[in-house]
Amino acid sequence: MAEPIRKIIIAGGGTAGWMSAAALKAGLGNSVDIRLIESEDIATVGVGEATIPTMRVFNEHIGVNEAEFIRATEATFKLGVEFRNWGHPGHRYFHPFGDYGATHEGLAAHQIWRRLRAAGDDTPLEAYSLATQLAYAGKFFPPNPDPRSPMHDYSYAFHFDASLYAKFLRGHCEARGVTRRNAKITGVNQRGTDGHIESLTLDDGSVETADFFIDCTGFRGLLIEGALKAGYTDWSDYLPVDRAWAVPTAKSDDFSPYTRSTAHMAGWQWRVPLQHRTGNGHVYSSRFMDDATARDILLNNLDAAPLKDPMLIRFVTGHRNTFWDKNCICVGLSSGFLEPLESTSINFIQLGVIRLLELFPSREIDPFLRREYNIRTLDAYEKVRDFIILHYCTNTRDEALWRYCAEMPIPDDLAYKMELYRRRGEVILRKYDHFAEPSWVSIYNGQGVIPEAYDPLADRVPLDTLRDLMRKRREGIQRVVAQLPDHAAFIAQHCPSDNFMKTTI
């Protein structure tokens, strides 16, 4: 019988390290000794403070109370992403966490909308999205789990302070038996027989041994790259942004329940409202803009006073060639980075550690488990990459970066998906897509990719019937929006932090 894994070391803390520890503890219980090694002298990189709805699933998995999490991390609610100036200057659209209404006689809502558009109805598709209308009205209320409810067809995620989340998870994990050591890793020791990692040498001269290792050391990849030489695939030709200035500002009156992404001449700016402050950053390509200009653009487009000097972050979009090598997996920035546009970085952390639990090995690691882990992880990276490329390659702006993105060759599978959507509004989903059909529809539509035709089965339903159906949906959405509390009022009543109350009163 195969010998089980008895001890796991997580190298590095921050969001990736503590999320890994929390998930492993929840999945493995007390059967495995879980130890996290981090140095308080090494800063972590918090590129994004926004998430997608799967974050809620993760918190449920590890047994975290949502209201407690929100208060501890200064979190707010996120109904989606607003894009400004992306298709062209002056334009805006919304990527909601929700659909555009239920199917009707087998017809997707966007197909019905396209048929009505062909008949002269100029109602925007966003009018049929409850999440979008709530967001633009500055309202928030959790969806109703009852599928018959008009408040069922949307979801939500969070904006939060990543450093506070790591601190919160540390307390959660240590209370459940995870051991933490405050130390720097000065050496990675491998077995001479097969190259597996055997132990880590720390800066106090001590040595920590384990059966399995998780690399959460950030961009440097101390274990996966420094020791195991996994290699890195550079996707800069597809995703040319490679730097970001990030700065927090004081809390402003614009307390929107969504992330804002505003395109600039060589990149885009994020805005993430938290309970106690606002997170801001300017992501750009150094090929098309110098650092000083990028910094000025960020500082000139803030809606409140900066709380500190901007921090410059350099990165290369892409991924490790191997995510699980020998007895080590990489999680978080050590595994790759696809820029923060759709807030997927934290979700990759979640997927990385949950996938390990799904394929959890014995000490004699089955190479087929390792291979499957790498296949699934690479597939997920490619699907997110293509979704992000879609935002860039469909723009009609006239600056150098944007012209490059509109003209660059794109992955074959994405080109196929786009062509099928252009022809008849068909959305192609793959197994490891992070985003569902409504998300793809929102970006296509928002970027001006309107299907040339609609599903001919829509002609089976009388036009007046479809008009009446969609009118009632619009009216129902507006009734719901009018009745719900605004974002700040909901937080104040249900999950305010101490800082929120101080800045609100």
C-alpha positions, 0 to 999 in steps of 0.5 A: 500500500502506498505511503501517505503524505504526512507533512506539507510545507507552504513556502511563502505567505500572503494571499496565496500561502494562506489560502493554500493553507486554509484549503488544505486544512479544510480538505485534509483535516488533521491527517497531514501536518501543514506548515507555512514558512514566511518572512515578515521582511519580504513584502507581498504583491497585492496587484488586485483587490477584486475577485470573481464569484467563485471566491464565495465558494472558496470561503464556504469550503474553508468554513469562513462566515461571510459577514465576519470576512467582510468586516475583517478585510474592509470588503465591499460587494462586486456585481461586475466590471464597468469598462470605460473607453475600451471599445472607443473613447467615450463608450462604456459597458458592463460585464455583469455577474449574471445572465440576461434573463431565462431562456424562452422556448429554448432561446437564449435571452441574447438571441431574443434580443438580437431578433428584436433588434433586427425588427427595429427595437434599439433597447440595449442588451444591458437593460435585461441584466439585473446585476447591471441595473443594480450596479448602475443604480448603486444598489446591492442585495444578495440574490434569492436562491429560489429560481422562481424569484426575479432576484435569482439570476445574478451573483456577486463577488468582493473587493477587499484588502488582500493584506487584511485577507491574508492576516484574517486567514492566518488567524483562521488557519492557526486556530485550526492547527496550521503551524507558521514559521517566520523565517527566510528560506535560504536553500532548497535541498533536493534528493540526489536520486530523483531531484525531489525536494527534501527540505528547506534551509532557513536563515537561522540555520535550521532545516524543515523537511516535508513530503510535499511542497507548495511554492507561494513565493511570488514572481521569483518562484523560489522552489518551482523555478529557482530549484526545479527549473520549470521554465516560463512561457511568455505571452507578452505577444498576446497580452503586452501590458507588463507594468502597473503603478498602484496607489490607495486613495482616501474613500470617496463618495463614489461607493460603487458595487463594481470594479471600474476599468478605464482604458487609457492610451497605452493601458487601463486604470482600475478602481476598486472601492473598499470600506476604508479606502479605494484601490487604484492602479494603472496597468500599461505596456512599457513598449508603448509608454514610459514609467513617468508618463504612466504614473502621471496618468494614474495620479491625474485620474484619481477621485480622492487624495493618495494615501501613499506614493504609487508603487511600481510593479513589473511582470511578464504575462504568461505561466510556468511550463510545469505547475506540478514538478516532482513533489512541488506545485506552484500557486499564485504569482509563482505559477503565472500572471495574466494581468488583473483585468478580470480579477482572476489571480485570486481564483487561480490560487483557489483552483491551484490548491483545490485541484491538488486536493482533487488529485491528491497523491501519496508520497510515491507520486503517480506521474499520471496525477501530476500530468493531469494536474498540469493539463487542467491548469494549463487549459484554465490559463489558456481559457482565461488568456483568451477571454482577456485577449477578447477585450483587447483585440476587438477595440477600435481605438487609434493609439499604438498599443490598441492598434497593435492589439486589434491587428495581432494574431490571436489564438486559433480557438479564440478566433473560431469562437469569435467567428461563430459568435459574429455569424449567429451569436453562438457562444462556445464554452470549453471545459475549464472556462472560468466565465459562463455564456453571459460573460462572453456575451457581455464582452462581445456586445460591449466591444461592438461585436454584434451577431450578423444573424440570430438563431432561426428558431427564434422565428418560431415565436411570434414577434409580439410575444417576444416583445411583450416578454422582454418588456415585462422583463425590463419592467420587472428589473426596474421594480426590483432595483427601485425597492433595494437598498443602496450599496453603502446602506446595505453594508452599514446594516449588515457588515460594516467595519469599524473604519466604515462607520468612522468614515460614514458617520 
